[in-house]
Amino acid sequence: MRRRIRLDTGAIMKRLIGSACLLTAGLLLQAAQDKVEIKTIDGVTHVLNAARPLKGTVKLDVERTRTINPYDQPDVALRMILFCRDAAGQVILYDPNGAEGHRFAPDGKYLGLLTKKGQGPGEFSPMQGYRVDFYGPDIWVFGGMKVARFDGQGRLVKDKVLRHHHYEGVDAGRFLTVGSTWTEKKDQIRTLKLVEFSMDGEDKAVDLLQAENIGMIRNPNGQGGFGDEWGTPNFFFMADPERNRILCGLTTEYKILAKDYSGKNTLVIEKAYEPIKARKADVEKMMAWALKDERTKWMIAAYPDRFVAITNIRLLPQGHFAVFRVSGPEMFEIDVFSPEGECLYALIPPDGVKMNEAVFFSSGFSVVEPDGDYSVYREYRIKNLPEVFGR
């Protein structure tokens, strides 16, 4: 027996039109969410970026171009390795807890010591913090409360005592530092400062940013704490000397403050971001060592319930900058911003390359990464982001 089916064409058309309207509305909403919104609030430009970058997600394609193994040299014995590199490719490797810098030419040839241990002119003491920067043709070394200027051949020009510890360089007359004070309730207040100094005068500091109880995950009993790259609230900061500004903020939120050298906000950059939950199972896996001792098990319980949003910020070529955004437990992607604060790309690090502490230059980046029993300095050329790193 056949059944007749009666079609209500009017109702079908209404449903189709309704579905089309919903689809159009959804597409319009998505388009709006993908746009960059610019507002002026209290006279300061705010750039509000969507969660999706304007030009999509790119997995970095890289080529290894250079390796320096400092342990090939009999006189180099670094426990930790930090580095600085000039535009020509000269590299200085050093231990931040030491007092010696080791120079390598662009072709990898070892050029010898820059500084040595001691208390005399151009000499530094271990375990007081040690940093090296290239500014123009000169090399600047900061250690403890001291700065020394060397020419491009490594000859001492002048040194002097400072009033502030060096955290990160800006230019030949400025650096960033972080100071701490305590309240009556034993809360710690940390302040990010820009220090201006002269080799012939006094150094002075300008406050840039202040926050309470950051820099460590505190023990609930009030006795100390510990630090962790993925969960510790802290400052992030970076100098952009070509634009006379400092980019800084708190790692717990996706907001970047661009400040001039007087400490005034000149630009605020935000990006839509959903905090990543720090599940107990993930924390236990990340900090398995803490479970092995009763004295450290409290660290698991004290760990925040969310990871930080940002672990690092770095300057890129042509005024761009990179924000290392947490994307999971011990995972990150790199957001690339234009000089004006528009989020252009999300970069996925290449497989097998440790980019947590990458420092970028005109054609790629430098890292320190393990190679067998040692850590080595390596450079990589980025092949697939020509608008930033060239062809």
N, C-alpha and C positions, 0 to 999 in steps of 0.2 A: 504494500500500500504506500503510495507516494504521499508525502506531506508537502503542503505548499508553505513556502516561507515568504512572508511579507516584509519587504524592506521599507523602513521609515527613512527615506532619503534626507528629509529635513533634519532629523535628529543626528544622522551621521555627519551631515555637513557642519552642524553646530559643534560636534565633538572635534572634527578636524580643525575647524577654525580656532576652537579653544586650545587645542594642542599646539597649533602653530603660534598662537599668541604667547603661550607659556614658553615655547622654545625661543621665540624672539626676545622675550623678557630675560630669559636666562642668558642668552648670548650678549645682550646689552649690559646685564649686570657683570658678566665675566669681563667684558671689554672695559667697563668702568673700573673693575678691581685691578686690571692689568696696567692702568694708567698711572703716571706719576702726578701727584697733586702738589701744588706749590701754594703755600699760604704765608702771609706776613702776620706775625704775632708779636706784639710789643716792639715793633720795628725791626724784628729779626726774621729773615727768610727761613721757613721750615719746608723741607722737601720730604714728602710722605710717599714712600715707595710701597708698591704692592708686594705680596709674598713672592710672586713670580718675577724674575728679572725680565727686562724689556727684550733682550735678545736670546733668551733661553739658557739651557744648561749645556755645558761643554765639558767633555772629559779631556783633560790635557794630554796632548801628544808631545812627548819630549825626546830629546836626544842627548845622551851623556857626552859632554865635550871635554871634561878635564877632571882629573883626580890628583890630589896631593895627600900622600901618606906621610905625616910628619915623623913617624917612627922609622922611616927609612934613613933618617939622619941620626947619627950616633949621639949628638948633643941635645936632641929634642926629647924631653920626657914630660909630656903633658898628661895630667890625669883627666881633666875635662878639656874640651876644645870649644872655644868661641872664635869668631873670625870677623875681620872687616876686609873689604875689597874696594879698590879705587876703580875709576872708569876705565883705566888702561889695563886692568887685570892683575895689578900687584896685590898680593894677599898677605895679611898678617894673622897668624894663628897664635892663640894665647889661652891660658887657663885663668878664668875669672877669679880664682882663689890664689893665683900665683903672683909673680912679679916680673915675668919675662915675656916678651913678644918675639916671635920668630917670623922673619920676613922671607917671602918667596916672590920671585920675579914672575911676570906674565907667562914665561915659558916653563915655569915650575922650578927653576933653579933656586936653590937655597942661598939666601943672601946674609944669613947670620942673625945674631941677636939685635933687637932694637933697644931693649932695656935689660937690666939685671938687678938682682937683689941687693939691697943696701939702703943707706940713709943719705947718701951723697947726692950731688946734682944729677938729675935725670934717673935716679935709682928709686926703687919702690920696695915696700915691705909686703910679704905674703899675707894672705888671709884678711885683707882690708878692702877687697874689691878692686878689680883691675879691668879697665876698658880702653879700647883703642878706636880712634876715628880718623878718617882722611878728610881734611878740609883744604881744598885747593891743592897746592903743591906740598903742603905740610902734613905731618903726622902728629896727632895730639893723643897723649896718654893721660888717663885719669886713674888714680889709685888712692884709696883712703881719702884724705883731705888735701890731696896734692894734684897738680896738673903740670905736665911738661910738654913743651912744643919742640918738635924736631923738624928739620928740613927733609926734603924728599930723599936724601941720601942717608937719613937716620942720624944726623949730627944734631946734638942738643943745641937749641937756640936759647931757651929760657925755661925756668920752672918757678912755681910759686905755691904757697899754701892757700887752701880754700876754706871757706866756712861751711860748705855743704858737700854732701856726697853726690857723686855723679851717678845717675840711673840710665839716662839715654841722651845722646848728643842731639843738638839742633844745628849749630854752626860754630864758627871759631870763637864766638863770644857768648854762647848760650848753651845750657843743657837743662834737662829735666831731672827733678829729684822728688822724693816722697818723704815727708816728715810726719812724725807721730807725736801726739800729746794724749794725756789721760784725764778723764773727768773724775770728780769726787766719787762717782759710783763705779769707778774702775772700768769704764768704757773707753775704748781706744778710738781716737779721732785721727784719721789719716788725711793728709793734705798733699795734693799734687801741686808742685811749684815749678815755675820757670825761673831759672837762675841766670842772671846776666853777670858776666865777670870780665875783668880786664887784667892783663898780665902786669899792669903797672898800678892798679887800683883795687878797691874793695869789690866784692861780689854782693849783689842784692837779689832778693827773691820776690816774685809776684805769685800770689795764690791763684790757682786755676780751678781746682775742684776739691771738694771735701766730702768725706763720708765717714760714718761711724761703724766700728766693729767689722771691718773688712780686712782682707789679707790673710785670714786663717779661718778654718772651721774650728770653733771653740769647743773645748771640753766642757760638758754641762756642769762639772764640779768647779769650774772657774780656774782650773790649773792648766794653763797653756792651751795648745791646739795643734793643728797640722794643716798643711797646704796641699791642694790637689788641683791640677790644671782644669779639670772638668767641673768641679763643684764649688770651688772657693770664690766667694764674692771678692772682687778686687777692682782696681783701675785698669783700663787699657789706655795706651797713649802712643802717639806717633808725631814726629815733627814733619812739617811740610814747608821747608825753608823757602822754596821758590814762591810760595804764596804768603809767606810771613804768617803762618798759622800753626796751631797745634790741634790735632784731632784727638779727642779723648772721650771717656765716658766710664760707666760702670759695666762690668762684664755680665751682670744679671739682667740687663735690658738692652734691646736693640735700638739704642739711641746714640748718635755720634754728635758730639759738640765740637764745632770748629771755633776756636778762640784766637783772637789776635794776641800780640805779645803783652798787652796790658791786662789780659784776662777776660776781656769782653767777648760775649758770644757774637759771632758774625754769621753763623749758619748752623742750623740744627737739621740733622738727617735722621730719618726714622725709616724702618722697614717692617712691614707686617711679619710677625713671627709668633709661632706657637711653641711655648716652652716645652722642652723634652723632659718627660718624667724620669726621675732616677729611681727605678724599681729596685727593691732590696736585692733581688737575685742578680741584677746587673752590678750593683755596688759590691756585692760579695765576690763576684767574679773578678771585678777590677782590682779589689783590695784583698785578695785571698790571703795575702801575707798577714793581714790584721787579725784574721780568725785563728791564727796559730798560737797566739799569745793572749792570755787573759788580760794583760795590761793594755792591749791595743784593741780589744773587741769593741770598746765604747765608740771607736771611730765609725764603725758601720752604722750604729744607731744614731750618731750625731750627724751623719751625712745629710745634706739638704734633700728635700723630696723632688727637687728639680735641678737639672744641670744648668750651668750658666749659659747665656746666649752667645757670648763672644769670648774667644780665648786669646785672640791676637789681632793686630792691625798693622799693615805694612804699606809702605809707599811703593807705587809701581811707576813705570816709565810714563812720560807725557802727562803727568799730573793725575793719573788714575791712582786709586788705592784699593787695597784688598782687605776684606774683613773675614776672619776665620770664624765661621758660624758653626756652632755645635749642631750636629744632625742625628746624634745617637750616642750611646755609651762608647767613649774613646773613638768617636767618629766626628768628622767635620767636612764641610764643603767651604769653598772660598768664594765669597761674593765680590765681584769687581764693580767698582763705582767710577763714574766719570768725575772730573774735578768739581763739577757743580753739584754732585751728590745723587745722581741718578744711578740706580742699580742696573747694570747692563747685562752681566752674566753671572751664573753660578758655575763654578769650576769644580769638577771632580778630580782629585789628585790621581796621577797615574799609578798603576799597580806597582807595588814594591819600592816606591820612592817615599821616604819619610819627609813630609813637608811641614811638620808642626812649627819649626823654627826657620822656615825658608826666608832668605833675604833676596830681593829681586834686583836685577840690573837690566840694562837696555835690551838684551835679547833673551833673558831667561832668569834663572835663580841659582843660588848657592845653598848648600845644606851640609850639615855634618851627619853622617849616617854610618851604621856599623858595617864592617867588611871583615868577616872572620872574627879574629880575636881583637881587632882594633876598630877604632872609629877613624874615618877619613873625611877629608874635605872634598866635596864634589860640586861640579857645575853642570847645569842642564840647560839646553836651548829649548825654548817653547816654540813648537812648529805650527800650531794651529790657532793662534790669536794675533794675526798680523796688525790689527788696528792699535794694539797695545805694545807688542814686542817686535814689530817689524817682520819682514819676510826673510 
